[in-house]
Amino acid sequence: MVTSNPFPTIEKCPSVGREKHTVVADMDGTLLIGRSSFPYFALVAFEVSGVLRLLFLLLASPLAGLLYYFVSESAGIQVLIFATFVGMKVSDVESVARAVLPKFYSSDLHPESWRVFTSCGKRCVLTANPRIMVEAFLKDLLGVDMVLGTEIGTYKGRATGFVCKPGVLVGKNKADALKKAFGETKPDVGLGDRHTDIPFMAMCKEGYLVPPNPETKAVAIEKLPKPVIFHDGRLVQKPTPLMALLIILWTPIGFPLACLRIAAGSLLPMSIVYYAFWALGVRVTVKGTPPPPVKKSTGQSGVLFICSHRTLLDPIFLCTALGRPISAVTYSISRLSEIISPIKLVKLSRDRATDAAMIKKLLQEGDLAICPEGTTCREPFLLRFSSLFAELTDQLVPVAMVNRMSMFHGTTARGWKGMDPFYFFMNPTPAYEVTFLNKLPPELTCSSGKSSHEVANYIQRVIAATLSYECTNFTRKDKYRALAGNDGTVVEKPKLPANKVMGC
């Protein structure tokens, strides 16, 4: 940004009475607080191609920086695009743009730009970023009408790493793209943050600059048109250059550490796993008092623990908190996770009668754990609870599960779920909090005339209140449609049960 330009700052832009106006905004440094697009290129690099591609991008970033500041913005951005995209499947990039990037973009919206942007009836974003990276977020989450961005070259479904003509949209290219899209019609408001935005801002009736301010706080999540309930990807934090370096350096240490932690949980008696985890940097906090194990000699059925679902490891940490192994039912699990699991895992068939008979049989053998949401959710929301469990027993104990990860997410909708436990335990100090709530009184169970849906909804509300979460009616299908473009059902293969469902 240059101080000699004729445009006022964004704070001076009125936002009243613009319902019929058209706004055109740059992205980095304007619509977003952050002026660097490196973290978003890094997310694509890591989520599509892994840590080696992230290393390649990080090594190329000094060259990109030198070209950006001393030669041209276009040259620097072209280096980032090449290092990130070359050889990638276009479908993989689109998947990351839809499932991963919106969470990070939405947490960086500039409040003043957002105020003006949302006040206008028609909204256009003009950015040097590849259109394929930003379009899903801008249109699906922010309701943007038009996205003009750099087009990447492709060959047989893969990115070449080069850009299509007219090149990266900076400076004159931005102005040309705007003229091509709007013709002789002048947009009402242009928003930018640097001198290369001036050519397109000059084509608008009004232009406003967004000055850099590191103390600016992003728009609150609740003020967005749509909440980000579902998102995917392995990285917890935005990969700035420093964070990307830490991830690269930690991975060779974190993976062996994860294997050691998994071995401790799988091979040691459950009564001492809590202490082994503590010694290995895994923190388990237990709140509330769980019921004692049922004695088989009494003929009583076991207790059914109703857990909120955060990762595949929920039943393992429940057993760690109990100090004893119990069985768990799941809506399918990867073969690797099944092999390394220290407890008995039983797959549900999604046939109501078959599953009911199986759960009743397992309860006759002892206590049992179930996660009625049917899939995980990372955000502070609970998905709809399946009501089947409420019909099968009155011995119901709600359990509020919550975890903490600082580097890697232990869940995925797009990737191989066999790696979920490894990614969770690769965090430097992963943590779980297990809260045992009061056993459901008989008058709130189906035996007292309550419907199974009433019981399930009540338990959902109790767990949500404990965690300060919000109840929703979203289901597993909603999650997978949002993140993977399907309903979560895997195509049947020979020797596999019918209706096998991917994930946990």
Helices and strands as residue ranges (DSSP letters): G 10-12, E 22-25, I 27-31, H 38-49, H 51-70, H 73-85, H 90-99, H 101-106, H 111-119, E 122-130, H 131-136, I 137-141, E 146-150, E 152-155, E 158-163, H 172-182, E 189-192, G 195-197, H 198-201, E 206-209, G 221-223, H 241-267, H 270-279, E 283-287, G 296-298, E 304-307, H 314-322, E 327-330, H 335-340, E 345-347, H 352-365, E 368-370, E 381-382, G 388-391, E 396-404, G 417-419, H 420-425, E 431-436, G 442-444, G 446-448, H 452-467, E 470-471, H 476-483
